[in-house]
Amino acid sequence: MTRRELLGGLIGLLAAAFTRAADAAVAALKKSKDEWQRLLPRDRYLVLFEEDTERAFTSPLNSEKRAGTFVCAACNLPLFDSAKKYDSGTGWPSFWDPLPEAVATKTDFKLIYPRTEYHCARCGGHQGHRFGDGPQPTGMRYCNNGLALQFVPKGETLPELRS
């Protein structure tokens, strides 16, 4: 076995292990698409589990300015603190940083060029795309579908995680 073959095999093993670990984090709550269809309104289901995109400037969450938490509309996992929301001018709720371990990412080639898509780390529900044109301190813009989120004002009890 050559060094090149050995190195290629090691890289392949590492990539497979990383992919399995990432998939396990995203699949923490596993439901079939049929189950999600029964649990969610059609428009939310299409965004969250068929990776649809709502029209820009249609979500009331785009103008939400109160203190609170934005949670996944499918499983209720807290995803974003309102202190990290900003008006990106894009027509979708935008954030510069998610809560720790709240989202998982993958590369999306649907528009031919690669984009970073992110999902709820618990149920795998599609949230939106991450871009590198956001404000400091991260420089990131998490551009979220409003239908994929619910807002819980500060002082109100967060909904129980859906099982």
N, C-alpha and C positions, 0 to 999 in steps of 0.2 A: 504494500500500500504506500502510495506516495504521500508526501506532506500535504500537497494540494487536496488529495482525496480525503485525508484525515481531517483537515481543516474544514472542508466542505461538509463532511458528515457531522462534525461538532456544531457548526453553525446551524445546520438543519435540525439537530436535536434541540438546541437552545430556542430556535424559532418555534418549534412544535410545543415545547414546554411553556413558552410565553403565551402562545395562542390559547392553549388549554386553560391557563391561569386567567387570562382576560375573559374567555368565554364563561368560566365558572363565576366570575364576579358579576357579569351581565345577567346570567341565568339564575340568580338567587331566588327569584319568584318565577316559576315556570307554569304558564297557562297556555292552552292552545288558542289559536286565533278564533275559533268558535266560541270559547269561553269569554275571551275579551269582547267579542262582538255582542254577546248577551249582556255583558256588564256595562258597556260604554255606549253613549249616544254615537250614532253613525259618523258624524263629523270628527269626533275625538278619536274614534277607532281608526279611521282612515289616516289621520296624521300620525298617531302613535304606533300603529302596527302594520300599516301599508306604506309608511314614509311619505305621505302626501304633504303638501305645503298649503297652509291657508293663505288667502289673499292678503297682501300688505295693507296695513292701516285698518284692519277689520276687528282686531281684538281689543276689547276694553282694557285688558291688562297692559297694553302699550302705554296708556296714560296713567296707570296706577302709580301713585306717589307716596302712599302711606307706608309706615314702618311695618314690617312683617316678614313672612316667609312664603316663598313660592314653592309649591310641592308638585310632584308628578301627578297628573290628572288620572293616571291609571292605578297606581299603587300607593299614593300619598307619601312617598319618600320625600323629605325636604331636600330641595336641589339648590336653591339660591336664597341668600339673604337680601332683602330689599335695599340695604345700604350699598350693595354692589350692582345695582341696576342703574342704567343711564339711558338718555335719549340718543340713540345712534342715528336717528333720522331715516332709518330704513323701513319703518312701518311695522316692525316686530319688536316685542320686548327684548331688550338686550342687557347683558350683564358682563362685567369684566372678570368675574371669578366665581366658580361654583363652590358649594360647600364641600368640605373634604370627603373624598371617596363617593361623591354623589353621582358622578357621570363617568361613562366609559366612552372611548372614542374608537373610530375606525375610519379608514380612507374610503371615500365615495367618488366614483368616476362617472356618475349619472350625467354630468354636463361635459364629459370628455376629459376635462382637466381635473386633477385630484383636489378634493376638498376634505376637510376633517369634519366628519359627522359625529354627533354625540347623542348618546342614549342615556336613559335612567339606568344607573348601575344595578338596580334591584330587579326591575321587571323587563328591561330591554326596550322600553317604549321610546320611540324616536322623538327627540326634542328639537333638534335643529342642527346648525353648523357653526363651527368655530373658525374665526378669521383673525389674522394678526394685525388688525387695524383699530384696535380698541384703545381706551385710555390707560394711562399709567395707574397703578404700578405694574400691571401684568402686560399691557399692550394687547390684550386679547378681547375679542368681541364674541360672546356666546349669543348668537342670534336665534331666539327661541320662538317656536310656534306658540301663540297664546292658548290654542286649544289643547296643548300638551301640558298645560299648567293650571293650577288653581292657586288663588292667593288667600293666605290666612293672615289677617291683621294681627299686629302685636297685641298681646294680652288675651287673644282667643286661643282656645286649645287646638293644637294641631290634630287633624284627623288620625285615627288609628291606621296603621299600615294595613293595607288590604292583603288578605291571605288567599 
